[in-house]
Amino acid sequence: MKTTVAIIGAGPAGLSAAYLLSKNDVEVMVVEADPLYVGGISRTVTYKGFHFDIGGHRFFSKSKAVEELWTEILPNDMLHRPRSSRIYYGGKFFTYPLKPFEALIKLGIFQSILCVLSWLKARLFPVRNPRNFEEWVSSQFGRRLFNTFLRATPKKYGA
């Protein structure tokens, strides 16, 4: 019996799945909403001779198998660059992933104390089986750091 797999989206995940399935002789159909481009938000478009990145093009994985797959797919196109990510909060840049001492210094003494207390509470009463990203981060680092740096719309304290 011949199996056909439909993959929705021609971003990195969809294209990787299609590639691996086709290597194993599985018939694949990739469905993409964009009539011109593949790559999802990890693509570059050209407009009037200028190149624009639609989304983040940084690739980072701790998985050797994933690294090897992308090296196989893009043997000459993978550029290695140092990683430098920052969060802009309260008029200051914070290194990401957060460095605890830097964050505590830049947040100020009062906010830092509240973050440490929130972290201690999370250590004493962790979420045993986190069901989502918010619960996992809050359980690891405290709800206050999650609300300050990682919530889609940061919670305003004291308001």
MIROLUM-886812 format. One record per atom (N, C-alpha, C): atom name; chain; residue number from 0; residue in one letter; x, y, z. Coordinates in Angstrom, 3 decimals. Layout:
BEGIN
atom / chain / n / res / east / north / up
CA / A / NUM / A / X / Y / Z
...
END
This chain:
BEGIN
atom / chain / n / res / east / north / up
N / A / 0 / M / 0.840 / -1.176 / 0.000
CA / A / 0 / M / 0.000 / 0.000 / 0.000
C / A / 0 / M / 0.884 / 1.238 / 0.000
N / A / 1 / K / 0.663 / 2.133 / -0.935
CA / A / 1 / K / 1.460 / 3.358 / -1.067
C / A / 1 / K / 0.895 / 4.415 / -0.125
N / A / 2 / T / 1.756 / 5.046 / 0.638
CA / A / 2 / T / 1.336 / 6.099 / 1.564
C / A / 2 / T / 1.692 / 7.454 / 0.982
N / A / 3 / T / 0.741 / 8.375 / 1.034
CA / A / 3 / T / 1.000 / 9.750 / 0.637
C / A / 3 / T / 0.796 / 10.618 / 1.867
N / A / 4 / V / 1.750 / 11.480 / 2.126
CA / A / 4 / V / 1.683 / 12.369 / 3.285
C / A / 4 / V / 1.515 / 13.797 / 2.793
N / A / 5 / A / 0.536 / 14.498 / 3.354
CA / A / 5 / A / 0.343 / 15.916 / 3.040
C / A / 5 / A / 0.979 / 16.733 / 4.150
N / A / 6 / I / 1.799 / 17.687 / 3.770
CA / A / 6 / I / 2.464 / 18.565 / 4.737
C / A / 6 / I / 1.983 / 19.975 / 4.471
N / A / 7 / I / 1.476 / 20.608 / 5.526
CA / A / 7 / I / 0.962 / 21.963 / 5.389
C / A / 7 / I / 2.058 / 22.940 / 5.799
N / A / 8 / G / 2.508 / 23.735 / 4.848
CA / A / 8 / G / 3.526 / 24.742 / 5.113
C / A / 8 / G / 4.887 / 24.356 / 4.595
N / A / 9 / A / 5.491 / 25.266 / 3.838
CA / A / 9 / A / 6.811 / 25.025 / 3.264
C / A / 9 / A / 7.877 / 25.830 / 3.990
N / A / 10 / G / 7.753 / 25.887 / 5.303
CA / A / 10 / G / 8.795 / 26.486 / 6.131
C / A / 10 / G / 9.846 / 25.431 / 6.424
N / A / 11 / P / 10.820 / 25.749 / 7.271
CA / A / 11 / P / 11.885 / 24.787 / 7.567
C / A / 11 / P / 11.378 / 23.446 / 8.084
N / A / 12 / A / 10.377 / 23.448 / 8.973
CA / A / 12 / A / 9.872 / 22.177 / 9.512
C / A / 12 / A / 9.181 / 21.354 / 8.429
N / A / 13 / G / 8.313 / 21.992 / 7.648
CA / A / 13 / G / 7.607 / 21.275 / 6.592
C / A / 13 / G / 8.542 / 20.739 / 5.529
N / A / 14 / L / 9.486 / 21.559 / 5.113
CA / A / 14 / L / 10.435 / 21.119 / 4.088
C / A / 14 / L / 11.355 / 20.015 / 4.610
N / A / 15 / S / 11.744 / 20.104 / 5.881
CA / A / 15 / S / 12.580 / 19.046 / 6.474
C / A / 15 / S / 11.827 / 17.729 / 6.524
N / A / 16 / A / 10.554 / 17.791 / 6.942
CA / A / 16 / A / 9.739 / 16.576 / 6.998
C / A / 16 / A / 9.593 / 15.975 / 5.605
N / A / 17 / A / 9.304 / 16.811 / 4.619
CA / A / 17 / A / 9.150 / 16.325 / 3.248
C / A / 17 / A / 10.447 / 15.684 / 2.744
N / A / 18 / Y / 11.553 / 16.315 / 3.025
CA / A / 18 / Y / 12.851 / 15.810 / 2.592
C / A / 18 / Y / 13.132 / 14.430 / 3.189
N / A / 19 / L / 12.942 / 14.318 / 4.503
CA / A / 19 / L / 13.233 / 13.044 / 5.167
C / A / 19 / L / 12.272 / 11.940 / 4.737
N / A / 20 / L / 10.997 / 12.286 / 4.595
CA / A / 20 / L / 10.029 / 11.278 / 4.135
C / A / 20 / L / 10.355 / 10.813 / 2.722
N / A / 21 / S / 10.680 / 11.758 / 1.839
CA / A / 21 / S / 10.975 / 11.377 / 0.446
C / A / 21 / S / 12.243 / 10.532 / 0.361
N / A / 22 / K / 13.201 / 10.762 / 1.259
CA / A / 22 / K / 14.403 / 9.922 / 1.289
C / A / 22 / K / 14.062 / 8.476 / 1.641
N / A / 23 / N / 12.916 / 8.297 / 2.319
CA / A / 23 / N / 12.465 / 6.953 / 2.699
C / A / 23 / N / 11.344 / 6.455 / 1.780
N / A / 24 / D / 11.315 / 6.987 / 0.566
CA / A / 24 / D / 10.371 / 6.565 / -0.474
C / A / 24 / D / 8.905 / 6.743 / -0.090
N / A / 25 / V / 8.623 / 7.760 / 0.705
CA / A / 25 / V / 7.236 / 8.103 / 1.022
C / A / 25 / V / 6.834 / 9.233 / 0.087
N / A / 26 / E / 5.673 / 9.088 / -0.545
CA / A / 26 / E / 5.181 / 10.134 / -1.429
C / A / 26 / E / 4.704 / 11.304 / -0.580
N / A / 27 / V / 5.158 / 12.500 / -0.946
CA / A / 27 / V / 4.878 / 13.684 / -0.139
C / A / 27 / V / 4.265 / 14.773 / -1.012
N / A / 28 / M / 3.271 / 15.462 / -0.450
CA / A / 28 / M / 2.701 / 16.637 / -1.098
C / A / 28 / M / 2.788 / 17.780 / -0.082
N / A / 29 / V / 3.522 / 18.833 / -0.449
CA / A / 29 / V / 3.659 / 19.996 / 0.421
C / A / 29 / V / 2.680 / 21.063 / -0.059
N / A / 30 / V / 1.849 / 21.552 / 0.853
CA / A / 30 / V / 0.861 / 22.577 / 0.536
C / A / 30 / V / 1.323 / 23.880 / 1.189
N / A / 31 / E / 1.500 / 24.922 / 0.367
CA / A / 31 / E / 1.973 / 26.216 / 0.854
C / A / 31 / E / 1.019 / 27.308 / 0.388
N / A / 32 / A / 0.620 / 28.182 / 1.316
CA / A / 32 / A / -0.327 / 29.255 / 0.987
C / A / 32 / A / 0.294 / 30.323 / 0.091
N / A / 33 / D / 1.583 / 30.590 / 0.261
CA / A / 33 / D / 2.231 / 31.628 / -0.528
C / A / 33 / D / 2.478 / 31.112 / -1.942
N / A / 34 / P / 1.964 / 31.803 / -2.962
CA / A / 34 / P / 2.107 / 31.314 / -4.339
C / A / 34 / P / 3.518 / 31.470 / -4.920
N / A / 35 / L / 4.380 / 32.278 / -4.283
CA / A / 35 / L / 5.699 / 32.529 / -4.849
C / A / 35 / L / 6.859 / 31.946 / -4.049
N / A / 36 / Y / 6.744 / 31.934 / -2.737
CA / A / 36 / Y / 7.905 / 31.627 / -1.909
C / A / 36 / Y / 7.710 / 30.398 / -1.035
N / A / 37 / V / 8.828 / 29.749 / -0.747
CA / A / 37 / V / 8.877 / 28.718 / 0.284
C / A / 37 / V / 9.801 / 29.251 / 1.369
N / A / 38 / G / 9.785 / 28.610 / 2.518
CA / A / 38 / G / 10.673 / 29.014 / 3.601
C / A / 38 / G / 9.945 / 29.628 / 4.779
N / A / 39 / G / 8.619 / 29.824 / 4.646
CA / A / 39 / G / 7.885 / 30.421 / 5.759
C / A / 39 / G / 8.473 / 31.763 / 6.123
N / A / 40 / I / 8.606 / 32.009 / 7.423
CA / A / 40 / I / 9.190 / 33.283 / 7.852
C / A / 40 / I / 10.718 / 33.218 / 7.882
N / A / 41 / S / 11.273 / 32.092 / 7.469
CA / A / 41 / S / 12.736 / 31.969 / 7.382
C / A / 41 / S / 13.163 / 32.073 / 5.928
N / A / 42 / R / 12.782 / 33.145 / 5.286
CA / A / 42 / R / 13.153 / 33.320 / 3.882
C / A / 42 / R / 13.630 / 34.747 / 3.653
N / A / 43 / T / 14.270 / 34.920 / 2.540
CA / A / 43 / T / 14.737 / 36.233 / 2.128
C / A / 43 / T / 14.031 / 36.566 / 0.811
N / A / 44 / V / 13.505 / 37.781 / 0.727
CA / A / 44 / V / 12.883 / 38.227 / -0.528
C / A / 44 / V / 13.699 / 39.385 / -1.069
N / A / 45 / T / 13.632 / 39.558 / -2.376
CA / A / 45 / T / 14.359 / 40.635 / -3.025
C / A / 45 / T / 13.363 / 41.656 / -3.545
N / A / 46 / Y / 13.642 / 42.918 / -3.268
CA / A / 46 / Y / 12.784 / 44.009 / -3.721
C / A / 46 / Y / 13.686 / 45.150 / -4.183
N / A / 47 / K / 13.563 / 45.514 / -5.455
CA / A / 47 / K / 14.368 / 46.584 / -6.056
C / A / 47 / K / 15.861 / 46.392 / -5.801
N / A / 48 / G / 16.307 / 45.152 / -5.905
CA / A / 48 / G / 17.721 / 44.849 / -5.753
C / A / 48 / G / 18.196 / 44.705 / -4.315
N / A / 49 / F / 17.312 / 44.883 / -3.352
CA / A / 49 / F / 17.676 / 44.745 / -1.945
C / A / 49 / F / 17.098 / 43.450 / -1.388
N / A / 50 / H / 17.821 / 42.838 / -0.481
CA / A / 50 / H / 17.390 / 41.588 / 0.141
C / A / 50 / H / 16.841 / 41.888 / 1.535
N / A / 51 / F / 15.674 / 41.316 / 1.828
CA / A / 51 / F / 15.026 / 41.515 / 3.119
C / A / 51 / F / 14.727 / 40.167 / 3.759
N / A / 52 / D / 15.122 / 40.012 / 5.009
CA / A / 52 / D / 14.775 / 38.814 / 5.762
C / A / 52 / D / 13.378 / 39.007 / 6.329
N / A / 53 / I / 12.491 / 38.053 / 6.033
CA / A / 53 / I / 11.114 / 38.136 / 6.507
C / A / 53 / I / 11.059 / 37.828 / 7.997
N / A / 54 / G / 11.813 / 36.879 / 8.428
CA / A / 54 / G / 11.833 / 36.497 / 9.841
C / A / 54 / G / 13.249 / 36.164 / 10.247
N / A / 55 / G / 13.354 / 35.607 / 11.418
CA / A / 55 / G / 14.683 / 35.242 / 11.927
C / A / 55 / G / 15.315 / 34.145 / 11.095
N / A / 56 / H / 16.549 / 34.302 / 10.794
CA / A / 56 / H / 17.281 / 33.287 / 10.039
C / A / 56 / H / 18.327 / 32.609 / 10.914
N / A / 57 / R / 18.260 / 32.821 / 12.187
CA / A / 57 / R / 19.243 / 32.204 / 13.076
C / A / 57 / R / 18.825 / 30.765 / 13.313
N / A / 58 / F / 19.740 / 29.876 / 13.114
CA / A / 58 / F / 19.490 / 28.462 / 13.336
C / A / 58 / F / 20.362 / 28.018 / 14.487
N / A / 59 / F / 19.740 / 27.404 / 15.475
CA / A / 59 / F / 20.487 / 26.961 / 16.639
C / A / 59 / F / 19.879 / 25.659 / 17.122
N / A / 60 / S / 20.690 / 24.654 / 17.295
CA / A / 60 / S / 20.196 / 23.391 / 17.814
C / A / 60 / S / 21.291 / 22.720 / 18.628
N / A / 61 / K / 20.886 / 22.076 / 19.698
CA / A / 61 / K / 21.823 / 21.287 / 20.492
C / A / 61 / K / 21.832 / 19.837 / 20.022
N / A / 62 / S / 20.982 / 19.538 / 19.037
CA / A / 62 / S / 20.862 / 18.176 / 18.525
C / A / 62 / S / 21.844 / 17.961 / 17.380
N / A / 63 / K / 22.715 / 16.984 / 17.556
CA / A / 63 / K / 23.692 / 16.671 / 16.506
C / A / 63 / K / 22.982 / 16.195 / 15.238
N / A / 64 / A / 21.903 / 15.422 / 15.390
CA / A / 64 / A / 21.168 / 14.907 / 14.227
C / A / 64 / A / 20.554 / 16.053 / 13.428
N / A / 65 / V / 20.020 / 17.054 / 14.099
CA / A / 65 / V / 19.417 / 18.201 / 13.411
C / A / 65 / V / 20.499 / 19.002 / 12.698
N / A / 66 / E / 21.615 / 19.231 / 13.368
CA / A / 66 / E / 22.740 / 19.946 / 12.749
C / A / 66 / E / 23.217 / 19.217 / 11.489
N / A / 67 / E / 23.342 / 17.899 / 11.579
CA / A / 67 / E / 23.804 / 17.112 / 10.436
C / A / 67 / E / 22.799 / 17.163 / 9.284
N / A / 68 / L / 21.505 / 17.133 / 9.613
CA / A / 68 / L / 20.476 / 17.206 / 8.571
C / A / 68 / L / 20.592 / 18.515 / 7.799
N / A / 69 / W / 20.699 / 19.641 / 8.507
CA / A / 69 / W / 20.762 / 20.933 / 7.831
C / A / 69 / W / 22.078 / 21.127 / 7.095
N / A / 70 / T / 23.143 / 20.533 / 7.581
CA / A / 70 / T / 24.415 / 20.582 / 6.857
C / A / 70 / T / 24.296 / 19.775 / 5.564
N / A / 71 / E / 23.557 / 18.666 / 5.624
CA / A / 71 / E / 23.320 / 17.864 / 4.418
C / A / 71 / E / 22.463 / 18.631 / 3.412
N / A / 72 / I / 21.418 / 19.294 / 3.890
CA / A / 72 / I / 20.503 / 20.021 / 3.005
C / A / 72 / I / 21.166 / 21.263 / 2.422
N / A / 73 / L / 21.899 / 21.992 / 3.252
CA / A / 73 / L / 22.530 / 23.252 / 2.819
C / A / 73 / L / 24.041 / 23.196 / 3.044
N / A / 74 / P / 24.737 / 22.352 / 2.304
CA / A / 74 / P / 26.167 / 22.169 / 2.587
C / A / 74 / P / 27.013 / 23.427 / 2.394
N / A / 75 / N / 26.642 / 24.280 / 1.463
CA / A / 75 / N / 27.456 / 25.467 / 1.192
C / A / 75 / N / 26.779 / 26.776 / 1.580
N / A / 76 / D / 25.566 / 26.697 / 2.071
CA / A / 76 / D / 24.804 / 27.915 / 2.339
C / A / 76 / D / 24.627 / 28.231 / 3.816
N / A / 77 / M / 25.106 / 27.378 / 4.687
CA / A / 77 / M / 24.958 / 27.615 / 6.116
C / A / 77 / M / 26.115 / 28.485 / 6.595
N / A / 78 / L / 25.794 / 29.699 / 6.993
CA / A / 78 / L / 26.812 / 30.621 / 7.481
C / A / 78 / L / 26.873 / 30.554 / 8.994
N / A / 79 / H / 28.057 / 30.504 / 9.538
CA / A / 79 / H / 28.222 / 30.444 / 10.989
C / A / 79 / H / 28.510 / 31.849 / 11.502
N / A / 80 / R / 27.694 / 32.292 / 12.413
CA / A / 80 / R / 27.818 / 33.632 / 12.977
C / A / 80 / R / 27.702 / 33.547 / 14.487
N / A / 81 / P / 28.389 / 34.436 / 15.197
CA / A / 81 / P / 28.219 / 34.430 / 16.653
C / A / 81 / P / 26.792 / 34.849 / 17.003
N / A / 82 / R / 26.267 / 34.257 / 18.049
CA / A / 82 / R / 24.901 / 34.544 / 18.473
C / A / 82 / R / 24.901 / 35.733 / 19.416
N / A / 83 / S / 24.043 / 36.686 / 19.142
CA / A / 83 / S / 23.905 / 37.851 / 20.004
C / A / 83 / S / 22.445 / 38.284 / 20.010
N / A / 84 / S / 21.723 / 37.870 / 21.038
CA / A / 84 / S / 20.314 / 38.231 / 21.157
C / A / 84 / S / 20.139 / 39.069 / 22.417
N / A / 85 / R / 19.262 / 40.053 / 22.304
CA / A / 85 / R / 19.016 / 40.899 / 23.470
C / A / 85 / R / 17.536 / 41.231 / 23.560
N / A / 86 / I / 17.107 / 41.534 / 24.777
CA / A / 86 / I / 15.747 / 41.984 / 25.051
C / A / 86 / I / 15.842 / 43.449 / 25.451
N / A / 87 / Y / 15.007 / 44.270 / 24.852
CA / A / 87 / Y / 14.962 / 45.685 / 25.226
C / A / 87 / Y / 13.796 / 45.853 / 26.192
N / A / 88 / Y / 14.108 / 46.219 / 27.423
CA / A / 88 / Y / 13.081 / 46.356 / 28.460
C / A / 88 / Y / 13.451 / 47.506 / 29.382
N / A / 89 / G / 12.493 / 48.354 / 29.636
CA / A / 89 / G / 12.727 / 49.459 / 30.567
C / A / 89 / G / 13.850 / 50.378 / 30.140
N / A / 90 / G / 14.036 / 50.539 / 28.825
CA / A / 90 / G / 15.076 / 51.425 / 28.325
C / A / 90 / G / 16.477 / 50.833 / 28.377
N / A / 91 / K / 16.582 / 49.523 / 28.657
CA / A / 91 / K / 17.896 / 48.868 / 28.741
C / A / 91 / K / 17.886 / 47.576 / 27.935
N / A / 92 / F / 19.073 / 47.185 / 27.458
CA / A / 92 / F / 19.218 / 45.921 / 26.762
C / A / 92 / F / 19.685 / 44.859 / 27.741
N / A / 93 / F / 19.041 / 43.690 / 27.676
CA / A / 93 / F / 19.392 / 42.554 / 28.505
C / A / 93 / F / 19.825 / 41.423 / 27.591
N / A / 94 / T / 20.946 / 40.796 / 27.910
CA / A / 94 / T / 21.431 / 39.663 / 27.136
C / A / 94 / T / 20.397 / 38.540 / 27.193
N / A / 95 / Y / 20.185 / 37.874 / 26.053
CA / A / 95 / Y / 19.312 / 36.715 / 26.029
C / A / 95 / Y / 20.052 / 35.547 / 25.419
N / A / 96 / P / 20.041 / 34.377 / 26.041
CA / A / 96 / P / 19.363 / 34.047 / 27.279
C / A / 96 / P / 19.844 / 34.935 / 28.429
N / A / 97 / L / 18.912 / 35.175 / 29.351
CA / A / 97 / L / 19.203 / 36.079 / 30.462
C / A / 97 / L / 20.382 / 35.599 / 31.283
N / A / 98 / K / 21.215 / 36.543 / 31.661
CA / A / 98 / K / 22.302 / 36.277 / 32.602
C / A / 98 / K / 21.816 / 36.816 / 33.943
N / A / 99 / P / 21.661 / 35.944 / 34.941
CA / A / 99 / P / 21.020 / 36.347 / 36.189
C / A / 99 / P / 21.587 / 37.619 / 36.822
N / A / 100 / F / 22.895 / 37.717 / 36.975
CA / A / 100 / F / 23.462 / 38.876 / 37.658
C / A / 100 / F / 23.276 / 40.161 / 36.854
N / A / 101 / E / 23.422 / 40.068 / 35.537
CA / A / 101 / E / 23.198 / 41.240 / 34.690
C / A / 101 / E / 21.749 / 41.709 / 34.825
N / A / 102 / A / 20.809 / 40.755 / 34.769
CA / A / 102 / A / 19.392 / 41.113 / 34.877
C / A / 102 / A / 19.093 / 41.748 / 36.230
N / A / 103 / L / 19.634 / 41.172 / 37.282
CA / A / 103 / L / 19.365 / 41.713 / 38.622
C / A / 103 / L / 19.920 / 43.128 / 38.775
N / A / 104 / I / 21.090 / 43.372 / 38.237
CA / A / 104 / I / 21.696 / 44.708 / 38.333
C / A / 104 / I / 20.889 / 45.720 / 37.533
N / A / 105 / K / 20.509 / 45.355 / 36.303
CA / A / 105 / K / 19.799 / 46.297 / 35.440
C / A / 105 / K / 18.347 / 46.524 / 35.855
N / A / 106 / L / 17.753 / 45.558 / 36.538
CA / A / 106 / L / 16.369 / 45.732 / 36.987
C / A / 106 / L / 16.267 / 46.666 / 38.192
N / A / 107 / G / 17.350 / 46.793 / 38.929
CA / A / 107 / G / 17.317 / 47.614 / 40.134
C / A / 107 / G / 17.033 / 46.753 / 41.357
N / A / 108 / I / 17.310 / 47.304 / 42.522
CA / A / 108 / I / 17.255 / 46.532 / 43.769
C / A / 108 / I / 15.846 / 46.033 / 44.087
N / A / 109 / F / 14.841 / 46.890 / 43.963
CA / A / 109 / F / 13.476 / 46.503 / 44.325
C / A / 109 / F / 12.948 / 45.400 / 43.412
N / A / 110 / Q / 13.041 / 45.611 / 42.089
CA / A / 110 / Q / 12.573 / 44.593 / 41.134
C / A / 110 / Q / 13.388 / 43.305 / 41.272
N / A / 111 / S / 14.682 / 43.441 / 41.549
CA / A / 111 / S / 15.541 / 42.266 / 41.699
C / A / 111 / S / 15.121 / 41.430 / 42.897
N / A / 112 / I / 14.821 / 42.087 / 43.994
CA / A / 112 / I / 14.366 / 41.360 / 45.198
C / A / 112 / I / 13.075 / 40.610 / 44.884
N / A / 113 / L / 12.145 / 41.277 / 44.198
CA / A / 113 / L / 10.886 / 40.622 / 43.844
C / A / 113 / L / 11.115 / 39.430 / 42.905
N / A / 114 / C / 12.064 / 39.563 / 41.983
CA / A / 114 / C / 12.380 / 38.448 / 41.077
C / A / 114 / C / 12.991 / 37.276 / 41.837
N / A / 115 / V / 13.892 / 37.569 / 42.764
CA / A / 115 / V / 14.520 / 36.507 / 43.562
C / A / 115 / V / 13.469 / 35.806 / 44.415
N / A / 116 / L / 12.562 / 36.570 / 45.029
CA / A / 116 / L / 11.496 / 35.967 / 45.831
C / A / 116 / L / 10.588 / 35.093 / 44.965
N / A / 117 / S / 10.289 / 35.562 / 43.764
CA / A / 117 / S / 9.470 / 34.792 / 42.835
C / A / 117 / S / 10.184 / 33.500 / 42.436
N / A / 118 / W / 11.488 / 33.592 / 42.209
CA / A / 118 / W / 12.281 / 32.410 / 41.867
C / A / 118 / W / 12.304 / 31.414 / 43.027
N / A / 119 / L / 12.476 / 31.929 / 44.254
CA / A / 119 / L / 12.473 / 31.049 / 45.431
C / A / 119 / L / 11.132 / 30.331 / 45.575
N / A / 120 / K / 10.043 / 31.056 / 45.359
CA / A / 120 / K / 8.711 / 30.448 / 45.419
C / A / 120 / K / 8.594 / 29.335 / 44.371
N / A / 121 / A / 9.114 / 29.591 / 43.165
CA / A / 121 / A / 9.068 / 28.584 / 42.109
C / A / 121 / A / 9.893 / 27.356 / 42.478
N / A / 122 / R / 11.015 / 27.561 / 43.156
CA / A / 122 / R / 11.855 / 26.436 / 43.584
C / A / 122 / R / 11.160 / 25.624 / 44.679
N / A / 123 / L / 10.471 / 26.321 / 45.593
CA / A / 123 / L / 9.798 / 25.632 / 46.695
C / A / 123 / L / 8.505 / 24.939 / 46.252
N / A / 124 / F / 7.821 / 25.530 / 45.292
CA / A / 124 / F / 6.537 / 25.000 / 44.822
C / A / 124 / F / 6.527 / 24.890 / 43.300
N / A / 125 / P / 7.373 / 24.014 / 42.738
CA / A / 125 / P / 7.458 / 23.929 / 41.265
C / A / 125 / P / 6.197 / 23.291 / 40.671
N / A / 126 / V / 5.938 / 23.626 / 39.424
CA / A / 126 / V / 4.868 / 22.975 / 38.675
C / A / 126 / V / 5.423 / 21.612 / 38.270
N / A / 127 / R / 4.815 / 20.565 / 38.766
CA / A / 127 / R / 5.352 / 19.207 / 38.539
C / A / 127 / R / 5.281 / 18.776 / 37.073
N / A / 128 / N / 4.192 / 19.052 / 36.413
CA / A / 128 / N / 4.020 / 18.665 / 35.008
C / A / 128 / N / 3.556 / 19.870 / 34.212
N / A / 129 / P / 4.489 / 20.747 / 33.833
CA / A / 129 / P / 4.070 / 21.946 / 33.096
C / A / 129 / P / 3.367 / 21.569 / 31.806
N / A / 130 / R / 2.267 / 22.277 / 31.510
CA / A / 130 / R / 1.463 / 21.987 / 30.327
C / A / 130 / R / 1.765 / 22.927 / 29.174
N / A / 131 / N / 2.518 / 24.002 / 29.436
CA / A / 131 / N / 2.801 / 24.960 / 28.375
C / A / 131 / N / 4.083 / 25.716 / 28.710
N / A / 132 / F / 4.502 / 26.566 / 27.786
CA / A / 132 / F / 5.746 / 27.316 / 27.930
C / A / 132 / F / 5.712 / 28.211 / 29.171
N / A / 133 / E / 4.599 / 28.891 / 29.395
CA / A / 133 / E / 4.491 / 29.793 / 30.551
C / A / 133 / E / 4.693 / 29.043 / 31.853
N / A / 134 / E / 4.046 / 27.901 / 32.002
CA / A / 134 / E / 4.198 / 27.129 / 33.241
C / A / 134 / E / 5.630 / 26.620 / 33.408
N / A / 135 / W / 6.262 / 26.200 / 32.304
CA / A / 135 / W / 7.620 / 25.688 / 32.403
C / A / 135 / W / 8.596 / 26.789 / 32.816
N / A / 136 / V / 8.540 / 27.935 / 32.129
CA / A / 136 / V / 9.449 / 29.045 / 32.442
C / A / 136 / V / 9.202 / 29.547 / 33.859
N / A / 137 / S / 7.939 / 29.719 / 34.222
CA / A / 137 / S / 7.600 / 30.214 / 35.559
C / A / 137 / S / 8.093 / 29.263 / 36.631
N / A / 138 / S / 8.016 / 27.973 / 36.353
CA / A / 138 / S / 8.482 / 26.979 / 37.317
C / A / 138 / S / 10.003 / 26.965 / 37.441
N / A / 139 / Q / 10.696 / 27.264 / 36.342
CA / A / 139 / Q / 12.164 / 27.261 / 36.352
C / A / 139 / Q / 12.759 / 28.558 / 36.898
N / A / 140 / F / 12.150 / 29.698 / 36.526
CA / A / 140 / F / 12.772 / 30.990 / 36.797
C / A / 140 / F / 11.910 / 31.945 / 37.613
N / A / 141 / G / 10.675 / 31.547 / 37.902
CA / A / 141 / G / 9.781 / 32.422 / 38.652
C / A / 141 / G / 8.828 / 33.165 / 37.727
N / A / 142 / R / 7.621 / 33.353 / 38.203
CA / A / 142 / R / 6.587 / 34.005 / 37.392
C / A / 142 / R / 6.959 / 35.448 / 37.061
N / A / 143 / R / 7.646 / 36.114 / 37.973
CA / A / 143 / R / 7.964 / 37.524 / 37.738
C / A / 143 / R / 8.907 / 37.697 / 36.541
N / A / 144 / L / 9.937 / 36.868 / 36.419
CA / A / 144 / L / 10.830 / 36.961 / 35.256
C / A / 144 / L / 10.077 / 36.610 / 33.975
N / A / 145 / F / 9.193 / 35.607 / 34.042
CA / A / 145 / F / 8.389 / 35.286 / 32.859
C / A / 145 / F / 7.550 / 36.493 / 32.451
N / A / 146 / N / 6.842 / 37.083 / 33.407
CA / A / 146 / N / 5.974 / 38.222 / 33.094
C / A / 146 / N / 6.765 / 39.431 / 32.604
N / A / 147 / T / 7.964 / 39.609 / 33.120
CA / A / 147 / T / 8.779 / 40.766 / 32.752
C / A / 147 / T / 9.382 / 40.616 / 31.359
N / A / 148 / F / 9.956 / 39.452 / 31.050
CA / A / 148 / F / 10.739 / 39.315 / 29.827
C / A / 148 / F / 10.129 / 38.433 / 28.734
N / A / 149 / L / 9.299 / 37.486 / 29.074
CA / A / 149 / L / 8.899 / 36.496 / 28.079
C / A / 149 / L / 7.416 / 36.470 / 27.735
N / A / 150 / R / 6.604 / 37.149 / 28.476
CA / A / 150 / R / 5.173 / 37.218 / 28.169
C / A / 150 / R / 5.005 / 38.046 / 26.904
N / A / 151 / A / 4.072 / 37.646 / 26.051
CA / A / 151 / A / 3.850 / 38.366 / 24.783
C / A / 151 / A / 3.572 / 39.835 / 25.032
N / A / 152 / T / 2.735 / 40.151 / 26.016
CA / A / 152 / T / 2.504 / 41.545 / 26.405
C / A / 152 / T / 2.925 / 41.629 / 27.854
N / A / 153 / P / 4.088 / 42.245 / 28.127
CA / A / 153 / P / 4.598 / 42.268 / 29.490
C / A / 153 / P / 3.587 / 42.840 / 30.470
N / A / 154 / K / 3.502 / 42.177 / 31.605
CA / A / 154 / K / 2.601 / 42.620 / 32.666
C / A / 154 / K / 3.226 / 43.829 / 33.341
N / A / 155 / K / 2.447 / 44.870 / 33.535
CA / A / 155 / K / 2.954 / 46.098 / 34.171
C / A / 155 / K / 2.732 / 45.985 / 35.674
N / A / 156 / Y / 3.807 / 46.026 / 36.425
CA / A / 156 / Y / 3.699 / 45.954 / 37.869
C / A / 156 / Y / 3.470 / 47.338 / 38.448
N / A / 157 / G / 2.700 / 47.401 / 39.495
CA / A / 157 / G / 2.469 / 48.671 / 40.175
C / A / 157 / G / 1.461 / 49.563 / 39.466
N / A / 158 / A / 0.860 / 49.049 / 38.396
CA / A / 158 / A / -0.110 / 49.859 / 37.654
C / A / 158 / A / -1.533 / 49.465 / 38.004
END
